[in-house]
Amino acid sequence: MAKLALNKSTLNHEQQRLKSFRQFVPALDLKRKQILAARLKAKHRLADVQQQILDIEAQVRVQLPMLAGTTLALGDLVKLKGVEQRTENLVGIELPVIDHIEIDRAEYSRLALPQWVDVLVEHLASVMALKLELRNQEVRLQRLEAGLQKTTQRLNLFDKVLIPQTERNIRCIRIALSDAERAGVVRAKIAKSKRARMAVQ
């Protein structure tokens, strides 16, 4: 770090820096609070989606026990046709949003397959949509966590490093200027008393 110049120009510069730093802190703190709120919402949504998937899996076990012993080829009953997705900006963090999920249900003969396949198709479609939403919420949460970490680091930098350092610099400069001013007054008095003594002789 460069040596601090102990003069009025540096004092003014350090005071301006301190003012700027203090203006950044409330804005960063507000940003951090907004990210915390969004992160909490994303965590709740993630837990909700996970629970919905578990509920459907439990329903399938209860409603369709025959599924465990079937030899029917049921893997291609539902397919993802498309996902409409966009991003939203939350205090500079780009977050994915799913607007619409389109799932294709395969055409099959209701005479060739048992009637419980209809229920299975609906459950499979629901789980497919929920798993896409789950992945979306995981990405949102990851980005919010990264944004929170970065914002907290910046807030700590200003609050715990830059502001205290600048305040110390200002105190140091003020003390040095005050000492120089006192020394100047003392020198002036000494010079005045010397002149007075010279005038008497």
GUVO-323709 format. One line per 5 residues: their letters; for each residue x, z, y of C-alpha. Coordinates in pm, 1 decimal, always signed. Layout:
% residues N
A = X,Z,Y; ...;
//
This chain:
% residues 201
MAKLA = +0.0,+0.0,+0.0; +126.9,-87.9,+348.6; +232.8,+201.9,+568.3; -41.8,+313.7,+807.2; +37.9,+241.6,+1174.7;
LNKST = -43.4,+557.0,+1369.7; -188.4,+399.8,+1686.2; -523.5,+352.1,+1861.3; -562.8,-5.1,+1735.5; -536.0,+108.8,+1374.0;
LNHEQ = -772.0,+398.0,+1448.3; -1037.3,+153.7,+1578.0; -986.4,-71.7,+1275.2; -1023.3,+219.1,+1030.8; -1335.9,+344.3,+1211.5;
QRLKS = -1493.0,-4.2,+1181.5; -1405.9,-15.6,+809.8; -1562.5,+328.1,+756.7; -1880.6,+217.2,+934.7; -1901.6,-96.5,+714.7;
FRQFV = -1839.1,+100.4,+395.4; -2111.2,+351.3,+483.8; -2356.0,+63.8,+538.6; -2281.1,-78.5,+191.2; -2345.5,+247.9,+4.1;
PALDL = -2727.5,+276.5,+59.1; -2776.4,-92.8,-29.1; -2572.4,-54.6,-349.4; -2754.4,+265.2,-438.8; -3092.1,+93.4,-392.9;
KRKQI = -2973.8,-197.2,-610.2; -2861.1,+49.2,-878.7; -3202.8,+220.9,-873.8; -3384.3,-114.0,-906.6; -3166.1,-209.6,-1204.2;
LAARL = -3224.3,+133.2,-1364.8; -3602.9,+88.6,-1331.0; -3588.1,-264.9,-1477.6; -3362.9,-143.6,-1761.7; -3608.9,+133.3,-1848.9;
KAKHR = -3896.5,-117.8,-1849.1; -3695.2,-357.1,-2072.7; -3615.7,-71.5,-2316.0; -3984.2,+21.2,-2338.8; -4083.0,-342.7,-2393.0;
LADVQ = -3812.1,-383.2,-2659.0; -3932.4,-72.3,-2845.4; -4293.1,-193.0,-2814.7; -4211.1,-536.4,-2962.5; -4008.1,-377.0,-3245.4;
QQILD = -4303.4,-150.3,-3325.5; -4546.6,-445.3,-3326.3; -4323.3,-627.3,-3578.1; -4309.5,-315.5,-3799.5; -4689.6,-279.0,-3775.5;
IEAQV = -4746.6,-639.1,-3887.5; -4499.6,-597.5,-4175.5; -4689.3,-282.7,-4281.6; -5021.6,-471.2,-4259.2; -4882.2,-752.1,-4476.4;
RVQLP = -4774.6,-499.2,-4742.6; -5124.6,-345.1,-4743.7; -5337.0,-661.4,-4704.6; -5127.8,-901.9,-4910.7; -4969.3,-714.7,-5204.0;
MLAGT = -5005.7,-1034.0,-5410.0; -4736.6,-1193.1,-5190.1; -4462.9,-1005.3,-5378.9; -4543.3,-1176.0,-5708.9; -4639.5,-1523.5,-5586.5;
TLALG = -4449.7,-1836.8,-5684.7; -4616.0,-2047.2,-5410.8; -4386.7,-2225.1,-5160.0; -4495.3,-2059.4,-4837.5; -4177.2,-2099.3,-4630.7;
DLVKL = -4295.3,-2392.4,-4418.2; -4639.3,-2263.3,-4317.7; -4534.8,-2199.1,-3955.4; -4273.1,-2369.2,-3736.5; -4165.7,-2318.0,-3379.9;
KGVEQ = -4277.6,-2616.8,-3173.2; -4150.8,-2511.2,-2832.3; -4074.0,-2230.1,-2588.7; -4136.3,-2247.6,-2213.7; -3873.6,-2030.8,-2051.2;
RTENL = -3756.6,-1964.2,-1696.7; -3528.6,-1717.8,-1522.0; -3615.2,-1458.7,-1261.7; -3368.3,-1310.1,-1017.5; -3353.9,-932.7,-992.1;
VGIEL = -3103.7,-821.2,-724.3; -2865.1,-1101.6,-823.0; -2911.5,-1070.7,-1201.9; -3058.4,-1375.7,-1377.2; -3311.0,-1256.8,-1635.9;
PVIDH = -3485.0,-1483.7,-1890.5; -3865.9,-1486.7,-1901.1; -4075.4,-1647.6,-2175.0; -4387.1,-1807.3,-2028.7; -4528.3,-1968.4,-2341.4;
IEIDR = -4448.8,-1999.8,-2711.1; -4599.3,-2283.6,-2913.1; -4609.7,-2244.8,-3290.3; -4720.0,-2516.5,-3532.6; -4926.3,-2409.2,-3829.1;
AEYSR = -4882.2,-2645.7,-4124.0; -5179.8,-2838.9,-4258.4; -5253.7,-2722.0,-4609.3; -5539.3,-2757.0,-4854.4; -5761.9,-2452.5,-4850.3;
LALPQ = -5875.7,-2551.8,-5199.9; -5520.9,-2573.6,-5341.1; -5401.0,-2242.6,-5191.6; -5563.8,-1898.3,-5213.1; -5772.3,-1779.3,-4914.9;
WVDVL = -5524.7,-1500.8,-4827.2; -5279.0,-1770.6,-4708.4; -5487.5,-1797.7,-4385.4; -5416.1,-1429.7,-4309.5; -5049.7,-1478.9,-4397.2;
VEHLA = -5019.8,-1777.4,-4159.3; -5154.6,-1570.3,-3868.5; -4915.3,-1284.5,-3945.8; -4618.0,-1523.4,-3975.3; -4705.4,-1687.4,-3642.0;
SVMAL = -4736.6,-1345.9,-3473.4; -4403.1,-1224.6,-3612.0; -4228.9,-1548.7,-3508.7; -4355.6,-1509.7,-3149.9; -4265.1,-1139.5,-3144.9;
KLELR = -3911.9,-1207.3,-3273.9; -3856.8,-1458.8,-2992.6; -3982.1,-1199.6,-2743.6; -3756.3,-938.5,-2904.3; -3450.5,-1162.5,-2861.0;
NQEVR = -3553.9,-1230.9,-2500.2; -3581.4,-857.7,-2426.7; -3240.8,-794.6,-2588.3; -3081.4,-1056.1,-2358.2; -3258.4,-903.6,-2054.2;
LQRLE = -3135.6,-557.9,-2151.5; -2774.9,-679.2,-2203.1; -2771.7,-844.8,-1860.4; -2925.7,-540.3,-1693.5; -2667.5,-311.4,-1860.5;
AGLQK = -2382.7,-536.3,-1738.9; -2532.4,-551.0,-1388.1; -2578.5,-172.8,-1381.1; -2218.8,-114.9,-1488.3; -2084.9,-350.7,-1220.7;
TTQRL = -2305.7,-201.1,-946.3; -2215.0,+156.8,-1046.6; -1843.3,+67.6,-1039.4; -1878.9,-84.1,-691.1; -2079.0,+216.6,-569.7;
NLFDK = -1813.2,+454.2,-705.2; -1538.6,+244.1,-545.3; -1697.5,+281.6,-201.4; -1823.9,+637.9,-245.6; -1526.6,+794.8,-425.2;
VLIPQ = -1226.4,+582.7,-320.8; -1261.8,+367.1,-9.1; -1467.8,+601.6,+211.7; -1257.6,+917.0,+138.6; -932.6,+717.1,+182.1;
TERNI = -1049.4,+573.1,+516.5; -1159.7,+920.2,+635.2; -813.9,+1056.3,+545.4; -649.7,+767.5,+735.2; -862.3,+840.1,+1044.1;
RCIRI = -775.0,+1212.8,+1031.5; -406.8,+1130.6,+990.3; -406.9,+888.0,+1286.4; -599.5,+1133.6,+1509.5; -353.6,+1412.3,+1429.5;
ALSDA = -57.7,+1181.5,+1501.8; -211.7,+1061.5,+1832.0; -295.5,+1420.2,+1931.4; +61.9,+1532.2,+1850.4; +205.1,+1238.3,+2048.7;
ERAGV = -20.5,+1323.9,+2343.9; +88.9,+1691.7,+2339.5; +454.1,+1587.8,+2308.2; +407.2,+1356.4,+2607.2; +254.9,+1639.5,+2815.2;
VRAKI = +541.3,+1874.2,+2717.6; +802.2,+1605.5,+2806.5; +631.9,+1545.4,+3141.3; +635.5,+1919.8,+3219.7; +1002.5,+1948.9,+3121.8;
AKSKR = +1090.5,+1646.3,+3336.4; +890.5,+1787.8,+3628.5; +1061.6,+2127.1,+3604.7; +1406.4,+1952.3,+3587.8; +1321.2,+1753.2,+3900.5;
ARMAV = +1205.1,+2071.1,+4071.6; +1533.5,+2248.3,+3979.4; +1738.6,+1947.0,+4100.4; +1549.7,+1946.6,+4429.6; +1624.8,+2319.4,+4482.1;
Q = +2001.5,+2273.9,+4427.5;
//
